[in-house]
């Protein structure tokens, strides 16, 4: 199996991080991988906001959970009310992934960039987790302004990054098998 396929198969969402901050060189590799993602019409409509300030990461967590508390989905509401739950799993680095509001193929471009970043992180030994809970914070316009999201962009989700605080490798969950149809 080649290294790319191996990396794809071994990458897992990490939900336990060491406190140690990732190296700047590693962060640059991860961001560059995001910038090299495919995009519709080569529009490259993404913007990445890097947060390594614990107070700001904590504020996103707090604001997201406050909005989650009364959600109609009981699982989301339960997490919002759990004082110990941190939406970024105490990761020392968080990337806010934003996209131009008027881009072609909304969410698809940002998703491709995010996947590239997750795979790049895995390839250099940095743990990552794609976080959708942050969207609850992003419904508040003042929070978007505070994060200096450029005019004309909207944040979709975040990526938690840090060194893995796991003793052993996680195995892949069973894959759905009835998801392919061949027409020859």
FENHU-V310314 format. One record per backbone hydrogen bond with DSSP energy under -1.0 kcal/mol. NH is the residue of the N-H (numbers start at 0). CO is the residue of the C=O. Records with the same first field share a line. If there is no record, write none. Layout:
BEGIN
NH=CO, CO
END
This chain:
BEGIN
5=1
6=2
7=3
8=4
9=5
10=6
13=127
17=162
26=22
27=23
28=24
29=25
30=26
31=27
32=28
33=29
34=30
35=31
36=33
41=38
42=39
46=97
48=95
50=93
56=52
57=53
58=54
59=55
60=56
61=57
62=58
63=59
64=60
65=61
66=62
67=63
68=64
70=67
76=72
77=73
78=74
79=75
80=76
81=78
84=81
88=85
90=87
92=160
93=50
94=158
95=48
96=156
97=46
98=153
99=44
100=151
102=99
107=104
108=104
110=106
111=107
112=108
113=109
114=110
115=111
116=112
117=113
118=114
119=115
120=116
121=117
122=118
123=119
124=121
125=120
126=161
128=159
130=157
134=131
135=132
136=133
137=133
139=136
143=139
144=140
145=141
146=142
147=144
148=143
152=149
153=98
155=96
156=96
157=130
158=94
159=128
160=92
161=126
164=15
END
